């Protein structure tokens, strides 16, 4: 009888040990599950953050690596070619193309053959600019200077009139090159220029085109 009691007690004790071991294993397994879930959540967050960060960086890089076109402007005369008689008066338009940029000042400096052509006057009444700076005809050297401005935002035009130049044909000439042309040196403020409305007055004049005058 006593042996049976001892066996039962031993069995109960053994069962408790087994239960304790199982509980410990379950607890350990639960801990591993929690750690695994925590790591999974962390990895997922890191992956999402990395993807978002990579996408954001690629947008910023694309934005800054594609520089906007450099602002440019052109000055030219119209008509490109003209045929006149000796003693005849004629006009040439000084035009500007700012190619989408805002320009608030222009300097149109020109040369002409003083022995063949006489510069009579400069008309800025129909100019896209509204502040006169200089209007000079130097007959001795065959030079014309036209300087004009317009307050911010300035002018933005693909075919804007700067001035009208009035001339008189003096003697016969036939030219294969421009004989009324702009004094121009790229990036130089000493000659013709078109100045950007950027609070710095950046000269963006890229090139010019003069005119061929034929007189007979």
ChimeraX commands (.cxc) that place a marker at each C-alpha (Angstrom):
marker #1 position 0.00,0.00,0.00 radius 0.5
marker #1 position 2.83,2.25,1.01 radius 0.5
marker #1 position 4.65,1.36,-2.22 radius 0.5
marker #1 position 1.62,2.32,-4.29 radius 0.5
marker #1 position 1.48,5.69,-2.54 radius 0.5
marker #1 position 5.14,6.25,-3.18 radius 0.5
marker #1 position 4.67,5.29,-6.83 radius 0.5
marker #1 position 1.73,7.68,-7.17 radius 0.5
marker #1 position 3.67,10.50,-5.51 radius 0.5
marker #1 position 6.68,9.77,-7.68 radius 0.5
marker #1 position 4.49,9.79,-10.76 radius 0.5
marker #1 position 2.92,13.09,-9.72 radius 0.5
marker #1 position 6.33,14.59,-9.10 radius 0.5
marker #1 position 7.53,13.29,-12.44 radius 0.5
marker #1 position 4.45,14.71,-14.18 radius 0.5
marker #1 position 5.10,18.09,-12.57 radius 0.5
marker #1 position 8.65,18.03,-13.84 radius 0.5
marker #1 position 7.44,17.13,-17.32 radius 0.5
marker #1 position 4.85,19.94,-17.18 radius 0.5
marker #1 position 7.50,22.37,-15.94 radius 0.5
marker #1 position 9.84,21.33,-18.76 radius 0.5
marker #1 position 7.05,21.66,-21.32 radius 0.5
marker #1 position 6.07,25.08,-19.96 radius 0.5
marker #1 position 9.69,26.17,-20.15 radius 0.5
marker #1 position 9.93,24.91,-23.74 radius 0.5
marker #1 position 6.66,26.67,-24.63 radius 0.5
marker #1 position 7.92,29.84,-22.99 radius 0.5
marker #1 position 11.21,29.61,-24.88 radius 0.5
marker #1 position 9.37,28.89,-28.13 radius 0.5
marker #1 position 7.05,31.83,-27.49 radius 0.5
marker #1 position 10.07,34.07,-26.90 radius 0.5
marker #1 position 11.62,32.91,-30.17 radius 0.5
marker #1 position 8.31,33.56,-31.94 radius 0.5
marker #1 position 8.13,37.08,-30.47 radius 0.5
marker #1 position 11.75,37.76,-31.44 radius 0.5
marker #1 position 11.12,36.40,-34.94 radius 0.5
marker #1 position 8.01,38.56,-35.33 radius 0.5
marker #1 position 9.84,41.61,-34.02 radius 0.5
marker #1 position 12.74,41.03,-36.42 radius 0.5
marker #1 position 10.28,40.47,-39.30 radius 0.5
marker #1 position 8.46,43.71,-38.52 radius 0.5
marker #1 position 11.77,45.57,-38.22 radius 0.5
marker #1 position 13.06,44.14,-41.50 radius 0.5
marker #1 position 9.79,45.02,-43.22 radius 0.5
marker #1 position 10.01,48.60,-41.91 radius 0.5
marker #1 position 13.63,48.88,-43.01 radius 0.5
marker #1 position 12.75,47.51,-46.46 radius 0.5
marker #1 position 9.87,49.97,-46.84 radius 0.5
marker #1 position 12.09,52.84,-45.65 radius 0.5
marker #1 position 14.89,51.81,-48.04 radius 0.5
marker #1 position 12.50,51.60,-50.99 radius 0.5
marker #1 position 10.95,54.97,-50.14 radius 0.5
marker #1 position 14.34,56.56,-49.57 radius 0.5
marker #1 position 15.72,55.15,-52.81 radius 0.5
marker #1 position 12.70,56.38,-54.74 radius 0.5
marker #1 position 12.91,59.83,-53.18 radius 0.5
marker #1 position 16.63,60.11,-53.86 radius 0.5
marker #1 position 16.18,59.05,-57.46 radius 0.5
marker #1 position 13.59,61.80,-57.96 radius 0.5
marker #1 position 15.86,64.43,-56.42 radius 0.5
marker #1 position 18.84,63.22,-58.44 radius 0.5
marker #1 position 16.80,63.26,-61.64 radius 0.5
marker #1 position 15.55,66.75,-60.86 radius 0.5
marker #1 position 18.96,68.27,-60.23 radius 0.5
marker #1 position 20.93,66.31,-62.82 radius 0.5
marker #1 position 18.74,67.61,-65.64 radius 0.5
marker #1 position 19.80,71.23,-65.79 radius 0.5
marker #1 position 17.43,73.70,-67.46 radius 0.5
marker #1 position 18.55,75.07,-70.81 radius 0.5
marker #1 position 20.97,77.98,-70.53 radius 0.5
marker #1 position 19.17,81.29,-71.18 radius 0.5
marker #1 position 20.07,82.86,-74.53 radius 0.5
marker #1 position 18.94,85.78,-76.66 radius 0.5
marker #1 position 19.48,86.94,-80.25 radius 0.5
marker #1 position 19.62,90.35,-81.90 radius 0.5
marker #1 position 18.99,90.64,-85.62 radius 0.5
marker #1 position 18.09,93.08,-88.35 radius 0.5
marker #1 position 15.12,92.96,-90.69 radius 0.5
marker #1 position 14.98,92.86,-93.62 radius 0.5
marker #1 position 17.98,90.60,-94.03 radius 0.5
marker #1 position 18.56,91.98,-97.54 radius 0.5
marker #1 position 17.50,95.26,-99.12 radius 0.5
marker #1 position 17.85,96.80,-102.61 radius 0.5
marker #1 position 17.69,100.61,-102.90 radius 0.5
marker #1 position 18.44,103.44,-105.29 radius 0.5
marker #1 position 20.95,106.21,-104.64 radius 0.5
marker #1 position 19.20,108.98,-102.70 radius 0.5
marker #1 position 16.45,106.65,-101.46 radius 0.5
marker #1 position 15.61,106.53,-97.77 radius 0.5
marker #1 position 14.89,103.19,-96.12 radius 0.5
marker #1 position 14.40,101.65,-92.69 radius 0.5
marker #1 position 15.86,98.64,-90.90 radius 0.5
marker #1 position 14.22,97.07,-87.84 radius 0.5
marker #1 position 16.32,96.02,-84.86 radius 0.5
marker #1 position 14.66,92.93,-83.38 radius 0.5
marker #1 position 15.23,90.73,-80.35 radius 0.5
marker #1 position 14.40,87.11,-79.55 radius 0.5
marker #1 position 14.75,86.25,-75.84 radius 0.5
marker #1 position 13.89,82.56,-76.41 radius 0.5
marker #1 position 11.54,82.37,-73.44 radius 0.5
marker #1 position 13.71,84.29,-70.95 radius 0.5
marker #1 position 12.91,87.64,-69.34 radius 0.5
marker #1 position 15.26,90.43,-70.39 radius 0.5
marker #1 position 15.10,93.93,-68.91 radius 0.5
marker #1 position 17.85,95.72,-70.83 radius 0.5
marker #1 position 19.37,95.67,-74.29 radius 0.5
marker #1 position 22.35,97.28,-75.98 radius 0.5
marker #1 position 22.21,97.27,-79.78 radius 0.5
marker #1 position 25.54,98.59,-81.07 radius 0.5
marker #1 position 25.93,98.61,-84.84 radius 0.5
marker #1 position 28.40,99.53,-87.54 radius 0.5
marker #1 position 27.68,100.55,-91.14 radius 0.5
marker #1 position 29.60,101.73,-94.19 radius 0.5
marker #1 position 29.48,105.51,-93.75 radius 0.5
marker #1 position 30.65,106.07,-97.34 radius 0.5
marker #1 position 27.74,104.13,-98.80 radius 0.5
marker #1 position 24.98,104.69,-96.24 radius 0.5
marker #1 position 23.94,107.63,-94.08 radius 0.5
marker #1 position 22.23,107.02,-90.72 radius 0.5
marker #1 position 19.48,109.61,-90.29 radius 0.5
marker #1 position 17.59,108.77,-87.08 radius 0.5
marker #1 position 16.63,106.22,-84.45 radius 0.5
marker #1 position 12.94,105.60,-83.69 radius 0.5
marker #1 position 12.07,103.83,-80.41 radius 0.5
marker #1 position 8.42,104.88,-80.23 radius 0.5
marker #1 position 7.22,101.33,-80.95 radius 0.5
marker #1 position 9.89,99.53,-78.91 radius 0.5
marker #1 position 9.11,96.66,-76.55 radius 0.5
marker #1 position 11.36,98.50,-74.05 radius 0.5
marker #1 position 10.13,101.74,-72.49 radius 0.5
marker #1 position 13.15,103.34,-70.79 radius 0.5
marker #1 position 15.65,105.03,-73.15 radius 0.5
marker #1 position 19.28,104.85,-72.04 radius 0.5
marker #1 position 21.22,105.92,-75.11 radius 0.5
marker #1 position 20.51,106.75,-78.74 radius 0.5
marker #1 position 23.64,107.77,-80.55 radius 0.5
marker #1 position 24.54,108.12,-84.22 radius 0.5
marker #1 position 28.25,108.60,-84.80 radius 0.5
marker #1 position 28.49,109.56,-88.47 radius 0.5
marker #1 position 32.25,110.04,-88.30 radius 0.5
marker #1 position 32.89,106.40,-87.36 radius 0.5
marker #1 position 29.79,104.84,-88.88 radius 0.5
marker #1 position 28.43,103.68,-85.53 radius 0.5
marker #1 position 24.98,103.48,-83.94 radius 0.5
marker #1 position 24.27,102.87,-80.26 radius 0.5
marker #1 position 20.82,102.04,-78.92 radius 0.5
marker #1 position 20.38,101.26,-75.22 radius 0.5
marker #1 position 16.97,100.55,-73.72 radius 0.5
marker #1 position 15.49,99.00,-70.59 radius 0.5
marker #1 position 12.24,97.87,-69.03 radius 0.5
marker #1 position 11.55,97.28,-65.30 radius 0.5
marker #1 position 10.99,93.80,-63.86 radius 0.5
marker #1 position 9.81,91.44,-65.25 radius 0.5
marker #1 position 11.24,93.01,-68.41 radius 0.5
marker #1 position 10.32,91.63,-71.81 radius 0.5
marker #1 position 9.85,88.07,-73.03 radius 0.5
marker #1 position 9.47,87.86,-76.79 radius 0.5
marker #1 position 10.37,85.81,-79.83 radius 0.5
marker #1 position 10.21,88.75,-82.24 radius 0.5
marker #1 position 10.24,92.02,-80.33 radius 0.5
marker #1 position 11.01,95.37,-81.90 radius 0.5
marker #1 position 13.88,97.22,-80.24 radius 0.5
marker #1 position 14.10,100.19,-82.63 radius 0.5
marker #1 position 13.69,101.35,-86.20 radius 0.5
marker #1 position 16.79,102.77,-87.90 radius 0.5
marker #1 position 16.38,105.28,-90.72 radius 0.5
marker #1 position 19.05,105.41,-93.45 radius 0.5
marker #1 position 19.72,107.07,-96.78 radius 0.5
marker #1 position 21.48,105.39,-99.71 radius 0.5
marker #1 position 24.55,107.44,-100.73 radius 0.5
marker #1 position 26.40,105.49,-103.44 radius 0.5
marker #1 position 26.49,102.17,-105.24 radius 0.5
marker #1 position 27.37,99.08,-103.28 radius 0.5
marker #1 position 26.94,95.35,-103.72 radius 0.5
marker #1 position 27.98,93.27,-100.74 radius 0.5
marker #1 position 28.30,89.53,-100.30 radius 0.5
marker #1 position 28.49,90.04,-96.54 radius 0.5
marker #1 position 26.55,92.05,-93.97 radius 0.5
marker #1 position 27.36,95.75,-94.35 radius 0.5
marker #1 position 25.10,96.85,-91.50 radius 0.5
marker #1 position 26.04,94.63,-88.57 radius 0.5
marker #1 position 26.17,94.39,-84.79 radius 0.5
marker #1 position 29.34,95.06,-82.87 radius 0.5
marker #1 position 29.35,91.89,-80.82 radius 0.5
marker #1 position 31.77,89.81,-78.77 radius 0.5
marker #1 position 30.27,86.95,-76.76 radius 0.5
marker #1 position 30.09,87.58,-73.00 radius 0.5
marker #1 position 31.48,91.11,-73.40 radius 0.5
marker #1 position 29.56,94.05,-71.94 radius 0.5
marker #1 position 31.50,96.52,-74.11 radius 0.5
marker #1 position 29.45,95.73,-77.20 radius 0.5
marker #1 position 25.90,94.58,-77.97 radius 0.5
marker #1 position 24.14,92.67,-75.22 radius 0.5
marker #1 position 20.83,91.40,-73.87 radius 0.5
marker #1 position 20.68,91.44,-70.09 radius 0.5
marker #1 position 18.71,88.88,-68.13 radius 0.5
marker #1 position 16.22,89.91,-65.46 radius 0.5
marker #1 position 18.06,87.92,-62.75 radius 0.5
marker #1 position 19.13,90.78,-60.43 radius 0.5
marker #1 position 22.66,90.34,-61.79 radius 0.5
marker #1 position 22.22,91.72,-65.30 radius 0.5
marker #1 position 23.69,88.59,-66.89 radius 0.5
marker #1 position 24.44,89.12,-70.57 radius 0.5
marker #1 position 22.76,86.25,-72.44 radius 0.5
marker #1 position 23.23,87.50,-76.02 radius 0.5
marker #1 position 24.44,84.44,-77.94 radius 0.5
marker #1 position 24.70,85.71,-81.50 radius 0.5
marker #1 position 23.58,88.41,-83.92 radius 0.5
marker #1 position 22.55,88.75,-87.54 radius 0.5
marker #1 position 23.02,91.90,-89.58 radius 0.5
marker #1 position 21.76,92.98,-93.01 radius 0.5
marker #1 position 23.03,93.18,-96.57 radius 0.5
marker #1 position 22.28,96.46,-98.32 radius 0.5
marker #1 position 22.50,96.71,-102.12 radius 0.5
marker #1 position 22.47,100.18,-103.70 radius 0.5
marker #1 position 22.40,100.96,-107.43 radius 0.5
marker link #1:1,2 radius 0.2
marker link #1:2,3 radius 0.2
marker link #1:3,4 radius 0.2
marker link #1:4,5 radius 0.2
marker link #1:5,6 radius 0.2
marker link #1:6,7 radius 0.2
marker link #1:7,8 radius 0.2
marker link #1:8,9 radius 0.2
marker link #1:9,10 radius 0.2
marker link #1:10,11 radius 0.2
marker link #1:11,12 radius 0.2
marker link #1:12,13 radius 0.2
marker link #1:13,14 radius 0.2
marker link #1:14,15 radius 0.2
marker link #1:15,16 radius 0.2
marker link #1:16,17 radius 0.2
marker link #1:17,18 radius 0.2
marker link #1:18,19 radius 0.2
marker link #1:19,20 radius 0.2
marker link #1:20,21 radius 0.2
marker link #1:21,22 radius 0.2
marker link #1:22,23 radius 0.2
marker link #1:23,24 radius 0.2
marker link #1:24,25 radius 0.2
marker link #1:25,26 radius 0.2
marker link #1:26,27 radius 0.2
marker link #1:27,28 radius 0.2
marker link #1:28,29 radius 0.2
marker link #1:29,30 radius 0.2
marker link #1:30,31 radius 0.2
marker link #1:31,32 radius 0.2
marker link #1:32,33 radius 0.2
marker link #1:33,34 radius 0.2
marker link #1:34,35 radius 0.2
marker link #1:35,36 radius 0.2
marker link #1:36,37 radius 0.2
marker link #1:37,38 radius 0.2
marker link #1:38,39 radius 0.2
marker link #1:39,40 radius 0.2
marker link #1:40,41 radius 0.2
marker link #1:41,42 radius 0.2
marker link #1:42,43 radius 0.2
marker link #1:43,44 radius 0.2
marker link #1:44,45 radius 0.2
marker link #1:45,46 radius 0.2
marker link #1:46,47 radius 0.2
marker link #1:47,48 radius 0.2
marker link #1:48,49 radius 0.2
marker link #1:49,50 radius 0.2
marker link #1:50,51 radius 0.2
marker link #1:51,52 radius 0.2
marker link #1:52,53 radius 0.2
marker link #1:53,54 radius 0.2
marker link #1:54,55 radius 0.2
marker link #1:55,56 radius 0.2
marker link #1:56,57 radius 0.2
marker link #1:57,58 radius 0.2
marker link #1:58,59 radius 0.2
marker link #1:59,60 radius 0.2
marker link #1:60,61 radius 0.2
marker link #1:61,62 radius 0.2
marker link #1:62,63 radius 0.2
marker link #1:63,64 radius 0.2
marker link #1:64,65 radius 0.2
marker link #1:65,66 radius 0.2
marker link #1:66,67 radius 0.2
marker link #1:67,68 radius 0.2
marker link #1:68,69 radius 0.2
marker link #1:69,70 radius 0.2
marker link #1:70,71 radius 0.2
marker link #1:71,72 radius 0.2
marker link #1:72,73 radius 0.2
marker link #1:73,74 radius 0.2
marker link #1:74,75 radius 0.2
marker link #1:75,76 radius 0.2
marker link #1:76,77 radius 0.2
marker link #1:77,78 radius 0.2
marker link #1:78,79 radius 0.2
marker link #1:79,80 radius 0.2
marker link #1:80,81 radius 0.2
marker link #1:81,82 radius 0.2
marker link #1:82,83 radius 0.2
marker link #1:83,84 radius 0.2
marker link #1:84,85 radius 0.2
marker link #1:85,86 radius 0.2
marker link #1:86,87 radius 0.2
marker link #1:87,88 radius 0.2
marker link #1:88,89 radius 0.2
marker link #1:89,90 radius 0.2
marker link #1:90,91 radius 0.2
marker link #1:91,92 radius 0.2
marker link #1:92,93 radius 0.2
marker link #1:93,94 radius 0.2
marker link #1:94,95 radius 0.2
marker link #1:95,96 radius 0.2
marker link #1:96,97 radius 0.2
marker link #1:97,98 radius 0.2
marker link #1:98,99 radius 0.2
marker link #1:99,100 radius 0.2
marker link #1:100,101 radius 0.2
marker link #1:101,102 radius 0.2
marker link #1:102,103 radius 0.2
marker link #1:103,104 radius 0.2
marker link #1:104,105 radius 0.2
marker link #1:105,106 radius 0.2
marker link #1:106,107 radius 0.2
marker link #1:107,108 radius 0.2
marker link #1:108,109 radius 0.2
marker link #1:109,110 radius 0.2
marker link #1:110,111 radius 0.2
marker link #1:111,112 radius 0.2
marker link #1:112,113 radius 0.2
marker link #1:113,114 radius 0.2
marker link #1:114,115 radius 0.2
marker link #1:115,116 radius 0.2
marker link #1:116,117 radius 0.2
marker link #1:117,118 radius 0.2
marker link #1:118,119 radius 0.2
marker link #1:119,120 radius 0.2
marker link #1:120,121 radius 0.2
marker link #1:121,122 radius 0.2
marker link #1:122,123 radius 0.2
marker link #1:123,124 radius 0.2
marker link #1:124,125 radius 0.2
marker link #1:125,126 radius 0.2
marker link #1:126,127 radius 0.2
marker link #1:127,128 radius 0.2
marker link #1:128,129 radius 0.2
marker link #1:129,130 radius 0.2
marker link #1:130,131 radius 0.2
marker link #1:131,132 radius 0.2
marker link #1:132,133 radius 0.2
marker link #1:133,134 radius 0.2
marker link #1:134,135 radius 0.2
marker link #1:135,136 radius 0.2
marker link #1:136,137 radius 0.2
marker link #1:137,138 radius 0.2
marker link #1:138,139 radius 0.2
marker link #1:139,140 radius 0.2
marker link #1:140,141 radius 0.2
marker link #1:141,142 radius 0.2
marker link #1:142,143 radius 0.2
marker link #1:143,144 radius 0.2
marker link #1:144,145 radius 0.2
marker link #1:145,146 radius 0.2
marker link #1:146,147 radius 0.2
marker link #1:147,148 radius 0.2
marker link #1:148,149 radius 0.2
marker link #1:149,150 radius 0.2
marker link #1:150,151 radius 0.2
marker link #1:151,152 radius 0.2
marker link #1:152,153 radius 0.2
marker link #1:153,154 radius 0.2
marker link #1:154,155 radius 0.2
marker link #1:155,156 radius 0.2
marker link #1:156,157 radius 0.2
marker link #1:157,158 radius 0.2
marker link #1:158,159 radius 0.2
marker link #1:159,160 radius 0.2
marker link #1:160,161 radius 0.2
marker link #1:161,162 radius 0.2
marker link #1:162,163 radius 0.2
marker link #1:163,164 radius 0.2
marker link #1:164,165 radius 0.2
marker link #1:165,166 radius 0.2
marker link #1:166,167 radius 0.2
marker link #1:167,168 radius 0.2
marker link #1:168,169 radius 0.2
marker link #1:169,170 radius 0.2
marker link #1:170,171 radius 0.2
marker link #1:171,172 radius 0.2
marker link #1:172,173 radius 0.2
marker link #1:173,174 radius 0.2
marker link #1:174,175 radius 0.2
marker link #1:175,176 radius 0.2
marker link #1:176,177 radius 0.2
marker link #1:177,178 radius 0.2
marker link #1:178,179 radius 0.2
marker link #1:179,180 radius 0.2
marker link #1:180,181 radius 0.2
marker link #1:181,182 radius 0.2
marker link #1:182,183 radius 0.2
marker link #1:183,184 radius 0.2
marker link #1:184,185 radius 0.2
marker link #1:185,186 radius 0.2
marker link #1:186,187 radius 0.2
marker link #1:187,188 radius 0.2
marker link #1:188,189 radius 0.2
marker link #1:189,190 radius 0.2
marker link #1:190,191 radius 0.2
marker link #1:191,192 radius 0.2
marker link #1:192,193 radius 0.2
marker link #1:193,194 radius 0.2
marker link #1:194,195 radius 0.2
marker link #1:195,196 radius 0.2
marker link #1:196,197 radius 0.2
marker link #1:197,198 radius 0.2
marker link #1:198,199 radius 0.2
marker link #1:199,200 radius 0.2
marker link #1:200,201 radius 0.2
marker link #1:201,202 radius 0.2
marker link #1:202,203 radius 0.2
marker link #1:203,204 radius 0.2
marker link #1:204,205 radius 0.2
marker link #1:205,206 radius 0.2
marker link #1:206,207 radius 0.2
marker link #1:207,208 radius 0.2
marker link #1:208,209 radius 0.2
marker link #1:209,210 radius 0.2
marker link #1:210,211 radius 0.2
marker link #1:211,212 radius 0.2
marker link #1:212,213 radius 0.2
marker link #1:213,214 radius 0.2
marker link #1:214,215 radius 0.2
marker link #1:215,216 radius 0.2
view
